[in-house]
Amino acid sequence: MKNDDLLQLLISANFFSGFCEVELSEIIRSPETTINQFQKDQVIHLKNEPCHRMDVILSGRVAVLNLDENGNMLTVNVFGVGESVGENLLFAVNNGYPMTVVAVTEVTLLQLERELVVALCQKNADFLKGLMQSISQKTMILTDKLTVISLKTVRQRIYDYLSHQYQLQKTLVITLGCSKKELAERLGVQRTSLSRELAKMKKAGLLDYDAKTITIKAAFFRPN
């Protein structure tokens, strides 16, 4: 990736909005900065691997996955351009990745060593604020995901997901943007369990679906 392209990507990233182009060029050239590319489905960080760097996503998407002892996979979250991975672990005493980080698409990462992150926090208040906001957001994401996993049935998870997407997409025809397998992983359920519950909800007149969309019916919004 060309230096000019890197500059433009960094300028658009929340963490670096307070830096001028000269400062961003210095960050890119720093010996404590690495730019790495990963192919789709390539593992970026293994579970329990020590975290020594903060990864800023310059292109593509990465997923944080949890695999339990029964082989069930849960997608905790997917992060895209301008977002980051690892900053919430960087300064922990036990800083191993609690889950596996995988490239969802082809990915380019700007990886900053811990010492450089400290220096940038000391130099730029906007960078420090962005770092704190990102750490707080990841705490909320994990808390919400744990609540979903521990307390809700498959149908309740589907209801929550579709209700949220309805608010975002402003339409009853929800575009999934992922396969049913990927949706099951995001909801933390088995693919077969998701298919079975969707079929039950379709039979009950709550929704209809095909490979790419789920259409919400009027009965979906009525109290059970």
N, C-alpha and C positions, 0 to 999 in steps of 0.2 A: 504494500500500500504506500502511495506517495506521501511525502511529508505534508503537502498542501491539503490532501484529503484527510490526513490525520488531524490537522489543525481544525478543519471545518467540523469534523466529528466531535472533537473535544469542546469546541466553542458551543455546540448545541447540547452538550451534556451538562446536567445540573451542577455537578461537582465543580466544574471548571469555569462557570459563567463569570466569576470574579477575576479571572486572569486575563492579561492582555496577550497578544499573539507572541510577543517575545518571550514572555514567561512560559507559555505553553510549549514553545519550541525547546526551551531549556528542560522542561519536564520530559519531553519526548526523547531528548538526547542524553538524559541522565543515565549513568551506569546502573542506577537502581530502578530503571524502567525497562520492561521487556514487552515486546509486541509479539504475540503468538496466535497462530491460526489453528483451528480444529475442524475436522470433517464432521458431517452429520452423524449422530449416534456415537461419536467418540467420547470416551470418559475424560473429563477435564480434571476432576478431583475425586479420589476414592474415599469411601467412608473411613474415618479414623486417620486419614492423612493429615499431618500437621499443616496449619494455615500460616504461611509466612508472607503472603502477598494479598493485596486487595485487587480484584479483577474488575475492570470497567469494560462493559460490553460496547465495542465500537460498531460491530455489525452482527446480525443474526440473533438467535435466541438460545438461552440455556435453561435447563430444567433442574430443579433440586428434587431428587427421588429418594424415597425410603423403601427398602425391600425388607420384609419381615421374614421370620424363620420358616413360614409356610410358602414363601415364594410370591406373596401378594405385593404388588407394587403400588405405591401411592405417590402421585405427583404433588409435592407440597406447594410448589409455585413455579411459574415460568417467568423469566426475566428477559427484557429486550434491550434495544439500543439506548445508551445513556444510563442504564441501571448498573448495579454492581453486585458482586458476590464476595463474601469473605470478610468484609469490614466488621461484621458483628462478632467474628472469631479472632480477629487479628491480635487483640490485646488481652485475650483470656489466658488464664493460667493453664488450663487444659484446653488447648486450641485446636484439637482435631476436628475435622469435618464430621458432624453427626450423621450426615447423609451423603449420597453420591451426587456429584454435579456432572451433567451430561449435555453435550451439544445437541439441541433439537434440530438446528440447521447448520450450515457452515457458519463458523463463528470466528470473529477477530477480537482478541482481548488485549487491552492495555493493562499490564500487570505491574503494580507498584509495590516495592518492598516496604516493609513496616517502617523503617527509618525515614523513608521519603514521605510516607503518609504523615508521620509526626511533624516533619519539617513543613509540609504544606499546611497543616492545621495551625502551626505557629505563625506562618506567614500570611495566611488569608482567612479571615473570619467567615467568609461565605463558604469556603471549602469545609471548614469545621462544622458550620451549621448544616450543610448538606450531608455530611457524614453522620451527624447525630440524628437527623431526620430519617436517614436510610436505616440506621440501626434500630430506631424506634419502630419504623414501619415493618421491619422483618420480625420484630417481637410480636407485633399485632397479628401478622400473617400466621405465624406459628401457633399463637394462642387460638385464633379462629379455627385453624385446621384441626387442632387437637379437640376442640369442642365439637366440631362436626363429626369426627371419627368416634368419639366416646359416647355421644348422647343421641345421635340421630339415626333413624332407619334409612334404608336405601331410598324409599319414597320421599322422605323429608329432605334428603340431600338433593334429589332431583328437583323438588319444589323450590328449594332455596336457589339452586343454580339457575333454573329457568326464570324465576322471579327476578333475579339480579340481571340476567341477560335481557329480559323484557324492559327493564328500566334503562338499560344501556342502549339497546338497539331500537327502542320505540316502535316495535312491531310484534305482532303475534306469531310471525314466522321467524323463528330464531335460527340464524345461521350458526352452525356449530364451529366451523373453522378447524375442526380436528376430527379424527376417526372416533368411532364408538369405543375402541380400545383405549385411546388417549383420554376420552371423557371419563371412562371408568377409573383410570388411574388418578385423574384430578379429583374425583369424588371419593377415592379410597375404597372402591368396591371391586368385586370380581366382574369381569366382562360379562359372564353368564348371568350374574345377579342383576346387572344393569339392564340387559336385554329382556330378562324375565319381567322385571318391574315395569319397563316401558310398555311391554306387551299388555300387561294388566291394566295400565293406565289408559292405553289406547282402547281396550275393550270396554273400559268404564266410561269412555267418551270424554276423557280429560285432555287428550292430546292425540296428534297424529305425527308420523315421522317418516323420513326416508333416510338415505345415506348421508345427506348433507344438512338437513334441516329438521327441526321439531316445531310443529305448529300447535300452539296453545289454543284449546277450546274454551268456550265460555264457562263450562262447568269447572274448569281448573281453578277459577277464582272464588268458587262457592265454598263456604266452610264445610269440613267433613262432618 
